[in-house]
Amino acid sequence: MAQVSLDDLTEALEMVASGESCGIETLAYVCLKTGKVWVTGSDDDLCEDEGLPSDLSDNEQYVMAPDKSELDLGRDLALSFIEQSLPQQLDRAYGFFRRKGAYGQFKRLLSQHELMDDWYDFEQQHIKLALKRWCESHHLVLA
């Protein structure tokens, strides 16, 4: 089984999320043989310079890396954190996620209660666990 770098896969996850928020179709792929992570759409010139494989659509060699929604790392994770850390604010947090700008409001709430560092630790733990499960489902090892 090929090993995939946690840092590379996490960075790809963030680049895909950033691309989505900017309206840029950014995709990430993992080579099933080598574990190398490839990102497309974020900066095509950079990708060409790095020798982006022309056969990324080959399902025998590459698998599309997940995005945060596929791994349940969005709204549900944020609400789970609120439920654990600020249960008295759970109804308010649910309200955030019914409107635009939810994450801004969520982060302001965390900042008011000095929980930003706790949130980032919580999120990173869940990202690592979700990526580990994803890798296992594709016969990859998270390293």
PEKADA-V695750 format. One record per pair of residues at least 24 apart in sequence whose C-alpha atoms are under 10 Angstrom apart, sorted by the first residue. I is the first residue (numbers start at 1). GAP is how many residues later the second one is. D is the distance in Angstrom with one decimal. If there is no record, write none. Layout:
I & GAP & D
I & GAP & D
This chain:
1 & 31 & 8.0
1 & 32 & 7.5
1 & 33 & 8.6
1 & 34 & 8.7
1 & 135 & 9.6
1 & 137 & 9.4
1 & 138 & 6.1
1 & 139 & 5.4
1 & 140 & 6.5
2 & 28 & 9.9
2 & 29 & 8.4
2 & 30 & 6.4
2 & 31 & 5.7
2 & 32 & 5.4
2 & 33 & 5.1
2 & 34 & 8.8
2 & 133 & 9.6
2 & 136 & 9.9
2 & 137 & 7.7
2 & 138 & 5.3
2 & 139 & 6.1
2 & 140 & 8.7
2 & 141 & 9.6
3 & 28 & 9.8
3 & 29 & 8.9
3 & 30 & 8.8
3 & 31 & 7.0
3 & 32 & 5.1
3 & 33 & 8.3
3 & 132 & 8.9
3 & 136 & 9.4
3 & 137 & 5.9
3 & 138 & 4.6
3 & 139 & 5.8
3 & 140 & 5.9
4 & 26 & 7.9
4 & 27 & 8.8
4 & 28 & 9.1
4 & 30 & 7.9
4 & 31 & 4.5
4 & 32 & 6.5
4 & 33 & 7.5
4 & 127 & 9.9
4 & 128 & 9.6
4 & 131 & 7.9
4 & 136 & 6.8
4 & 137 & 6.0
4 & 138 & 5.0
4 & 139 & 5.7
5 & 30 & 7.5
5 & 31 & 7.9
5 & 32 & 8.3
5 & 136 & 8.6
5 & 137 & 6.0
5 & 138 & 5.0
6 & 121 & 9.7
6 & 122 & 7.4
6 & 125 & 7.9
6 & 126 & 8.5
6 & 135 & 9.5
6 & 136 & 5.9
6 & 137 & 5.7
7 & 121 & 9.6
7 & 135 & 9.6
7 & 136 & 8.7
8 & 27 & 9.7
8 & 28 & 8.2
8 & 29 & 6.4
8 & 30 & 9.0
8 & 31 & 9.9
8 & 135 & 9.9
9 & 26 & 9.6
9 & 27 & 9.0
9 & 28 & 6.6
9 & 29 & 9.2
9 & 30 & 9.8
9 & 56 & 7.8
9 & 57 & 9.3
9 & 119 & 9.5
9 & 122 & 7.8
9 & 126 & 9.9
9 & 133 & 8.8
9 & 134 & 9.9
10 & 114 & 9.2
10 & 117 & 7.7
10 & 118 & 8.0
10 & 121 & 8.1
11 & 26 & 9.5
11 & 28 & 9.5
12 & 25 & 7.5
12 & 26 & 7.9
12 & 27 & 6.4
12 & 28 & 9.6
12 & 53 & 7.9
12 & 54 & 9.1
12 & 55 & 8.8
13 & 26 & 9.5
13 & 52 & 7.6
13 & 53 & 7.1
13 & 54 & 5.8
13 & 55 & 6.8
13 & 114 & 9.3
13 & 118 & 9.5
14 & 53 & 8.4
14 & 54 & 8.4
15 & 24 & 7.9
15 & 25 & 9.5
15 & 26 & 9.5
15 & 27 & 7.2
15 & 52 & 9.6
16 & 24 & 9.0
16 & 25 & 8.8
16 & 26 & 8.1
16 & 49 & 9.3
16 & 50 & 8.9
16 & 51 & 6.7
16 & 52 & 8.6
17 & 50 & 7.0
17 & 51 & 7.1
17 & 52 & 9.3
18 & 24 & 8.8
20 & 47 & 9.8
27 & 37 & 7.3
27 & 38 & 7.6
27 & 39 & 8.9
27 & 40 & 8.7
28 & 28 & 9.5
28 & 34 & 9.8
28 & 35 & 8.6
28 & 36 & 5.8
28 & 37 & 5.2
28 & 38 & 7.8
28 & 39 & 8.7
29 & 27 & 7.2
29 & 28 & 9.1
29 & 32 & 9.8
29 & 33 & 6.1
29 & 34 & 5.5
29 & 35 & 4.3
29 & 36 & 5.0
29 & 37 & 8.7
30 & 26 & 8.9
30 & 31 & 8.4
30 & 32 & 5.4
30 & 33 & 5.4
30 & 34 & 6.3
30 & 35 & 6.2
30 & 36 & 9.9
30 & 105 & 9.7
30 & 108 & 9.9
30 & 110 & 9.4
31 & 25 & 8.5
31 & 27 & 9.8
31 & 28 & 9.5
31 & 29 & 9.1
31 & 30 & 5.7
31 & 31 & 4.5
31 & 32 & 6.6
31 & 33 & 9.0
31 & 34 & 9.8
31 & 109 & 9.6
32 & 27 & 9.1
32 & 28 & 7.8
32 & 29 & 5.4
32 & 30 & 5.4
32 & 31 & 6.9
32 & 103 & 10.0
32 & 106 & 8.0
32 & 107 & 8.1
32 & 108 & 7.2
33 & 27 & 9.4
33 & 28 & 6.6
33 & 29 & 8.1
33 & 107 & 9.0
34 & 27 & 9.2
34 & 28 & 9.7
34 & 106 & 9.5
35 & 27 & 9.1
35 & 100 & 9.8
35 & 105 & 7.3
35 & 106 & 8.4
35 & 107 & 9.0
35 & 108 & 9.8
36 & 26 & 9.5
37 & 25 & 9.3
37 & 26 & 9.7
37 & 27 & 9.5
37 & 28 & 8.3
38 & 24 & 9.5
38 & 26 & 9.3
38 & 27 & 9.1
39 & 25 & 9.7
39 & 26 & 9.2
63 & 75 & 8.1
65 & 66 & 9.4
65 & 69 & 8.7
65 & 70 & 9.3
66 & 64 & 9.8
66 & 65 & 8.4
66 & 68 & 7.9
66 & 69 & 9.9
68 & 59 & 8.5
68 & 62 & 9.4
68 & 63 & 9.9
70 & 60 & 9.7
70 & 64 & 9.9
71 & 55 & 9.4
71 & 56 & 8.1
71 & 58 & 9.8
71 & 59 & 6.1
71 & 60 & 7.9
71 & 62 & 9.4
71 & 63 & 8.1
72 & 54 & 9.4
72 & 55 & 9.3
72 & 58 & 8.3
73 & 50 & 7.8
73 & 51 & 9.9
73 & 53 & 7.5
73 & 54 & 7.0
73 & 57 & 8.3
74 & 29 & 9.3
74 & 49 & 9.6
75 & 27 & 8.8
75 & 28 & 8.5
75 & 31 & 9.9
77 & 42 & 10.0
77 & 45 & 9.0
77 & 46 & 7.6
77 & 49 & 8.2
77 & 50 & 9.9
78 & 25 & 8.7
78 & 28 & 7.9
78 & 29 & 9.6
78 & 41 & 8.3
78 & 44 & 9.4
78 & 45 & 8.3
79 & 27 & 9.2
80 & 42 & 9.9
81 & 37 & 9.1
81 & 38 & 7.1
81 & 41 & 7.4
81 & 42 & 8.6
82 & 24 & 9.1
82 & 27 & 9.6
82 & 28 & 8.7
82 & 33 & 9.9
82 & 37 & 9.1
85 & 25 & 9.5
85 & 28 & 9.7
85 & 30 & 8.3
85 & 33 & 8.9
85 & 34 & 9.1
86 & 24 & 8.9
86 & 27 & 8.7
86 & 29 & 9.4
